[in-house]
Amino acid sequence: MKPALIRQHGHTGPPAVLGDWLRDRAIPAVIHPAYLGIPAPDPTQFAFVASLGSANSPAETDKAAVREELDLLERAVAEAVPVLGLCFGGQALATVLGGAVERASAPELGWVELDTRDPDQVPSGPWLAWHWDRFVLPDGAEELASTALGSQAFRAGPHLGVQFHPESRIEQVAVWARKDAERTARYGVTDGVERLEAGRAHQTTAEANAYRLFDGFWARTGQVTGT
């Protein structure tokens, strides 16, 4: 079995729940620290590519790291390598498929409930979210879930993009909340960490839902594990 390629875009954005799922499903994986400037590997050598969150936007094509990610995902799509895009990764996937990324009318910070059209693939949540931008669906993509502020999940062939963070836990997102405190205050949000902790009871369900989401994506790749 080829390994999965996990593209990590910052030291505070590890695969976390996704990493646990990979181990539990006996799927080998290579975690590639893209933020260290190490050249991207050949995506055709992997069973799928998972692109995680980032402080950047796919619209910031003046940044080398963003251009590299878009190039990598574009090649993966061209070579029929399934892509799992999570938040920034979902935006980047939408972009290379012909969609776009734009500033949302308001940020989604904390726990979000989704209006889901496919609860088996994308449960309604609550899910952890931490983003200012949103993706615009590419032509032909199937929208799986949304909120009042925009699309939250889509499927295009074997590819799956989501706007939230199924891979993350409260402790991880709380780090982002502290780093972004000045920015969130401009939107009137001064309780970022408290918002996350208020949903502590959701964490176990969120992780179980993440496994369902990852299992559904994996099943559509046509791969088979030993479990």
C-alpha positions as CSV (number, residue, x, y, z in Angstrom):
1,M,0.0,0.0,0.0
2,K,1.3,3.5,-0.8
3,P,1.5,5.8,2.1
4,A,-0.7,8.9,2.5
5,L,1.1,12.3,2.2
6,I,0.1,14.8,5.0
7,R,1.0,18.4,4.2
8,Q,1.5,20.2,7.4
9,H,1.7,24.0,7.0
10,G,2.8,25.2,10.4
11,H,4.2,23.7,13.6
12,T,1.0,24.4,15.5
13,G,-1.1,22.5,12.9
14,P,-0.3,18.8,13.3
15,P,-2.6,16.1,11.9
16,A,-3.7,15.2,15.4
17,V,-7.1,13.3,14.9
18,L,-6.2,12.5,11.3
19,G,-2.9,11.0,12.5
20,D,-4.8,8.8,15.0
21,W,-7.2,7.7,12.3
22,L,-4.3,6.7,10.0
23,R,-2.7,4.6,12.7
24,D,-6.0,3.0,13.7
25,R,-6.7,2.1,10.1
26,A,-3.1,0.8,9.5
27,I,-2.6,3.3,6.7
28,P,1.1,4.3,6.4
29,A,1.7,8.0,6.2
30,V,4.4,10.6,5.6
31,I,4.0,13.9,7.4
32,H,5.7,16.5,5.3
33,P,6.5,19.8,7.2
34,A,5.9,22.1,4.2
35,Y,6.5,25.1,6.5
36,L,10.2,24.2,6.7
37,G,10.7,24.9,3.0
38,I,11.5,21.2,2.2
39,P,10.6,20.6,-1.5
40,A,7.3,18.9,-2.1
41,P,7.5,15.2,-2.9
42,D,5.9,13.6,-6.0
43,P,2.2,13.2,-5.2
44,T,1.9,10.1,-7.5
45,Q,4.0,8.2,-5.0
46,F,1.1,8.4,-2.4
47,A,-2.3,6.9,-1.9
48,F,-3.7,10.3,-1.3
49,V,-2.7,13.8,-0.3
50,A,-4.1,15.6,2.8
51,S,-3.6,19.3,2.9
52,L,-4.1,20.8,6.4
53,G,-4.7,24.3,7.7
54,S,-2.5,27.3,7.2
55,A,-2.2,30.9,8.3
56,N,-2.1,31.7,4.6
57,S,-4.9,32.0,2.1
58,P,-4.7,30.2,-1.3
59,A,-5.4,33.7,-2.7
60,E,-1.9,34.8,-1.6
61,T,-0.2,33.5,-4.7
62,D,2.7,35.9,-4.1
63,K,3.9,33.6,-1.3
64,A,6.1,30.7,-2.4
65,A,4.5,28.3,0.0
66,V,1.0,28.9,-1.4
67,R,2.2,28.5,-5.0
68,E,3.9,25.3,-4.1
69,E,0.7,23.9,-2.5
70,L,-1.5,24.8,-5.4
71,D,1.0,23.3,-7.8
72,L,1.2,20.1,-5.8
73,L,-2.6,19.7,-5.6
74,E,-3.0,20.6,-9.2
75,R,-0.6,17.8,-10.1
76,A,-2.3,15.4,-7.7
77,V,-5.7,16.1,-9.3
78,A,-4.3,15.8,-12.8
79,E,-2.7,12.4,-11.9
80,A,-5.9,11.1,-10.2
81,V,-4.4,11.1,-6.8
82,P,-7.2,11.8,-4.3
83,V,-7.0,15.0,-2.2
84,L,-8.4,15.6,1.2
85,G,-8.4,19.3,1.9
86,L,-9.0,20.6,5.4
87,C,-9.7,24.4,5.8
88,F,-6.8,26.0,3.9
89,G,-6.4,22.6,2.1
90,G,-10.1,22.7,1.2
91,Q,-9.8,26.2,-0.2
92,A,-6.7,25.2,-2.1
93,L,-8.5,22.1,-3.5
94,A,-11.4,24.3,-4.6
95,T,-9.1,26.7,-6.3
96,V,-7.2,24.1,-8.4
97,L,-10.5,22.5,-9.4
98,G,-11.6,25.9,-10.9
99,G,-13.4,27.4,-7.9
100,A,-12.1,30.2,-5.7
101,V,-11.5,31.5,-2.2
102,E,-12.9,34.8,-0.9
103,R,-13.3,36.6,2.4
104,A,-16.4,35.5,4.3
105,S,-18.8,38.1,5.6
106,A,-17.8,37.1,9.1
107,P,-15.2,34.7,10.6
108,E,-16.3,31.3,12.0
109,L,-14.4,30.9,15.2
110,G,-15.2,28.1,17.6
111,W,-17.8,25.3,17.3
112,V,-20.1,25.2,14.2
113,E,-23.2,23.1,13.4
114,L,-23.6,22.3,9.7
115,D,-26.6,21.9,7.5
116,T,-25.5,18.6,5.9
117,R,-26.9,16.9,2.8
118,D,-24.9,13.7,3.5
119,P,-24.8,13.0,7.2
120,D,-23.1,9.7,6.7
121,Q,-20.2,11.4,5.0
122,V,-20.3,14.8,6.8
123,P,-22.1,14.7,10.2
124,S,-23.7,17.9,11.3
125,G,-21.2,18.4,14.1
126,P,-20.5,20.4,16.1
127,W,-17.1,20.8,14.4
128,L,-14.2,23.0,15.3
129,A,-13.7,26.0,12.9
130,W,-11.2,28.8,12.7
131,H,-11.2,30.8,9.5
132,W,-11.9,34.1,7.9
133,D,-12.1,33.0,4.2
134,R,-14.4,30.6,2.5
135,F,-14.3,28.6,-0.7
136,V,-16.5,29.0,-3.8
137,L,-17.4,25.7,-5.2
138,P,-15.9,24.6,-8.5
139,D,-18.3,23.8,-11.3
140,G,-19.4,20.2,-11.0
141,A,-18.6,19.8,-7.4
142,E,-21.3,18.3,-5.1
143,E,-21.9,20.5,-2.0
144,L,-22.2,18.2,1.1
145,A,-22.7,20.8,3.9
146,S,-23.0,24.5,4.6
147,T,-23.7,27.1,7.2
148,A,-25.3,30.5,6.8
149,L,-21.9,31.9,6.0
150,G,-21.0,29.6,3.2
151,S,-20.2,26.2,1.9
152,Q,-18.5,23.9,4.4
153,A,-17.9,20.6,2.4
154,F,-17.8,19.4,-1.1
155,R,-17.0,16.3,-3.1
156,A,-15.5,16.2,-6.6
157,G,-14.8,12.7,-7.8
158,P,-12.5,11.1,-5.2
159,H,-11.6,14.5,-3.7
160,L,-13.1,15.9,-0.5
161,G,-12.7,19.5,0.7
162,V,-14.0,20.9,4.0
163,Q,-13.9,24.4,5.5
164,F,-13.7,23.3,9.2
165,H,-11.0,21.3,11.1
166,P,-11.9,17.6,11.7
167,E,-8.3,16.9,12.3
168,S,-8.0,19.3,15.2
169,R,-8.6,19.3,19.0
170,I,-9.5,22.1,21.3
171,E,-5.9,22.4,22.7
172,Q,-4.6,22.9,19.1
173,V,-7.1,25.5,18.1
174,A,-6.7,27.3,21.4
175,V,-3.1,28.0,20.4
176,W,-4.4,29.7,17.2
177,A,-7.0,31.7,19.2
178,R,-4.3,33.1,21.5
179,K,-2.1,34.0,18.5
180,D,-5.0,35.6,16.7
181,A,-6.4,37.5,19.7
182,E,-5.7,40.9,18.2
183,R,-7.2,40.0,14.9
184,T,-10.3,38.4,16.4
185,A,-10.9,41.5,18.6
186,R,-11.4,43.6,15.5
187,Y,-14.5,41.4,14.9
188,G,-15.6,41.8,18.5
189,V,-14.5,38.4,19.5
190,T,-12.5,38.6,22.7
191,D,-13.3,35.1,24.1
192,G,-11.8,32.8,21.5
193,V,-10.4,30.3,24.0
194,E,-13.5,30.4,26.1
195,R,-15.6,29.6,23.0
196,L,-13.6,26.5,22.4
197,E,-13.6,25.4,26.0
198,A,-17.4,25.9,26.2
199,G,-17.7,23.0,23.7
200,R,-15.4,20.6,25.6
201,A,-18.3,18.1,25.8
202,H,-18.4,18.0,22.0
203,Q,-14.8,16.8,21.6
204,T,-15.4,13.0,21.8
205,T,-18.3,13.2,19.3
206,A,-16.3,15.5,17.0
207,E,-13.5,12.9,16.9
208,A,-15.9,10.1,16.2
209,N,-17.4,12.2,13.4
210,A,-14.0,12.9,12.0
211,Y,-13.4,9.1,11.8
212,R,-16.6,8.8,9.8
213,L,-15.6,11.6,7.5
214,F,-12.1,10.2,6.9
215,D,-13.5,6.6,6.5
216,G,-15.9,7.9,3.8
217,F,-13.1,9.7,2.0
218,W,-10.9,6.6,2.2
219,A,-13.7,4.3,0.9
220,R,-14.1,6.5,-2.2
221,T,-10.4,6.2,-3.0
222,G,-10.9,2.5,-3.6
223,Q,-8.1,1.6,-1.2
224,V,-8.3,-1.4,1.2
225,T,-6.7,-1.5,4.6
226,G,-5.9,-4.5,6.8
227,T,-8.6,-3.6,9.2
